Amino acid sequence: MLSRIAEAMFWIGRYVERAEATTRLLVEHHQLLVEDTRLNPAVGAEALLGPLGIVPPEPDELAVLSPAGLVRVVVGDSADLSTILGSVAAARENARTIREALPGDMFERMNATHLRLQAGISTVIPGIPLRSLLDELAVVAGIIEWQMPRDEGLVFVRLGAALERLDMTCRLLDIDHDGLWPQAGAATTLRAAGGLNPFLRTQRALTGDQVEGFLVLDPTFPRSMLQSAMRAERAVRTMATYVSPQQTSTLLRTVGILRAELEFASVNPTPADLALLRERARDAAFVASDAVAAAFFRQAGTIVWSH
Amino acid sequence: MDRPRGSDLIAGVRPWDEMYDEAGAVRSGREPLVEALAALGPDGLLARARLRDAHLSAQGITFTLSGRERPLPMDLVPRIVDAVEWQVIEAGVAQRIRALEMFLDDLYGAGQILDDQVIPRRLITSSAHFHREAHGVRPANGVRIHVAGVDLVRDEEGTFRVLEDNLRCPSGVSYVLENRRTLSHVVPEVFTGYRLRGVEEYPARLLAALLAAAPVGVADPTVVVLTPGVHNAAHFEHAFLARRMGVELVEGRDLFCRDGVVRMRTTRGSEPVHVIYRRIDDDYLDPVHFRPDSVLGVPGILNAARAGSVTIANGVGNGVADDKAVYPYVPAIVRYYLGEEPVLPNVTTYDLRDPDERAHVLPRLDQMVVKPVDGSGGYGIVVGSRASDAELAAAAAEIEADPRGWIAQPIVPLSTSPTLVEGGALAPRHLDLRPFAVNDGERVWVLPGGLTRVALTEGSLVVNSSQGGGSKDTWVLDSGDGEPLPPLEPELVVDDPGPTFSAAQGRGNGEGRARRDQPAVHSERMRQQEEQQQQGAPGAADPGSRRGVVPC
């Protein structure tokens, strides 16, 4: 497979995942801000924007940011890849460059989604357009899972998605909903990961610490860090069957060690243990992403001949 | 506000309005809501109503009426309860439940209150819901009323009065939680300027109360919700509560009793069940003791409860305490057990077994509401002001035939609140309030707010959802004594840049939290890609191309 195609596949995986996780988070965070107005809106906005790495266009605006204003900033624009529109645009752009290598109508789907989002969404009732965006992203994920050939390309998409998911769960936990909204915060964190019901079925006390432990260590919840690390490791091991072992060694070591640290973590982790594991996961996601690029996407630099 | 045509009210009575005072001025604390609704306007409200309907249908937030699933109509105008008003309701409801707990414990034990002749013994023994089978069933933590819904109405003076108690399977709490989420989803604007008490903690409170009621000596009790099944009117609620508590939703056929223990059938064999939050009636619960033809119940479950291996919540036989004929005695019950005056008054109620009271009521049936003592859902109620002469005569005959079966109350002018009606207008409609209380044995906790039911038909006083009633999100204003949290100090986290493979690589956004992004396309490459002429492509002017010109 061409390095260029593999690279686009990897980033499609990442940006679709990022758009999905950011949208889900925005829907729930917005609803929390609307219902629980005890907190200064600027604090509520900053609590989300900081961990997402989004800088509002006008720094002063933050002081008067309403829930609707926050939606506008997080939906964002194509230039900021941390925003929803930015990640959708980036996923669509990658799909465009490898349109011929993608199954069915995948590019068309992403293109249509991008166009709709670009035309603007209602920030007054953002829940409705954002939920349909989630539906559309689910269709894209469905096309990937159902229609993509079981080859290297799919492995790159999956690896990208797993690493991004790891990173997004780190960011979700950085928001500290539980500390800021003692009543409904912990449930919001779980909803933002689609995990309220799975959590309630396995745990009883809905406290911030329990939620953190669940999102880091739960062996079956698809957005827990452990699950993401397992998925990443599985992808790398599959990839190793296509390429030479040297190419995947750094990558496999990174995700494998992380998976082992999470899988064999203490049964009753202390808050300090969890903080350390989150830190490890964050670092590993970064290192692994760089390792993928170094191993597979290395391209000749652009050489400009001059007289 | 004139008395609307076809009203159930007695002429000349002016009901209390939740939003406007007698002079028509907006009541204190309602101004931001009135402004937000005015800003939306009739067209805006209608558009939101359509979104709401679509949302409720898609979410499957329904109740089943006559075999059809329907969304419970939720009005877009919330009902506001002040912090001070709420304190009274909260105290009154908790007091009532504490007293009724003691009452039930007494009835199914020594019967002291009957010996002391506070309540006629005949009244109890004649109740259809007094189950001798429940005698001697000792709840583990002393609780029989794990969940209660107390129906309140507000009279023309603005006083909240208790209309009835629901101590068996009070339903509607799922709509309280869903209404809040639906309202903030569909009309987030109306929340601006308000600080509300949250409702989300209900499932956790209920689960805690059910766990606290587990049989003694069970370390990790298994709680289940027992539903009659998917065809029940409140099946949505049963599923909702099971999901939000993270417990199994079971039907009778999923359970069986062996050796005095209730067990559920699972893929890994059978597992013991310790607490059953049942949402099926006593009559259907156990074919061994009650209706032998019940296919919904679990044979032997009552014996298991008596043996103390399982807790049934709410308790069996609770219906005797919410019997409408016992209701007039509840103030006396509160005084008897607690030595306190009731915080919330009753509505005047005539005991039709008493010949004098019957003689008072019968000529005045056109000014009374007549209710069957063991009915629910608004079935069988005769509203005197609206009934025809023939209907009144029929009611009188039924009362004469079975005085124990009926109670009569003067028509209470239920308070009104602006409600969205046809054409996007807001018009007053009558409403009640059902706060929900959860008793964990330590204290009675009352969910802030509760279910506001609204009679959507103009002038109607019947709010039951089975009779064309809707609901409103109920806001209890936060008194604001909780200190707001200090604002966050904006924190700038810049990660260590780490190894890079290209100077062009984006490392996030400079500020905020760093993130990995795809390297930017080299601008020169992009420019040159754009420059390349594409043969035949639209917009590509290629004079050398003959495509489309050569006839094929």
Interface residues (C-beta under 8 A of the other chain):
Chain A: E7 W11 R14 Y15 H30 Q31 V34 E35 D36 T37 R38 L39 N40 A42 V43 E46 A47 L49 G50 P51 L52 G53 I54 V55 P67 A68 D80 L81 S82 A90 N94 V124 I125 G127 I128 D167 R171 D174 L180 Q183 A184 A187 N197 F199 L200 R201 T202 Q203 R204 L206 A285 F286 V287 S289 D290 A293 A294 R298 G301 T302 V304
Chain B: R48 L51 H55 R180 R181 S184 H185 V186 V187 P188 E189 F191 T192 G193 Y194 R195 L196 G198 E200 E201 P203 A204 L207 L211 R243 R244 M245 G246 D478 G482 P484 L485 P487 L488 P490 E491 V493 D495 G498 P499 T500 F501 S502 G506 G508 N509 G510 E511 G512 R513 A514 R515 R516 D517 Q518 H522 E524 R525
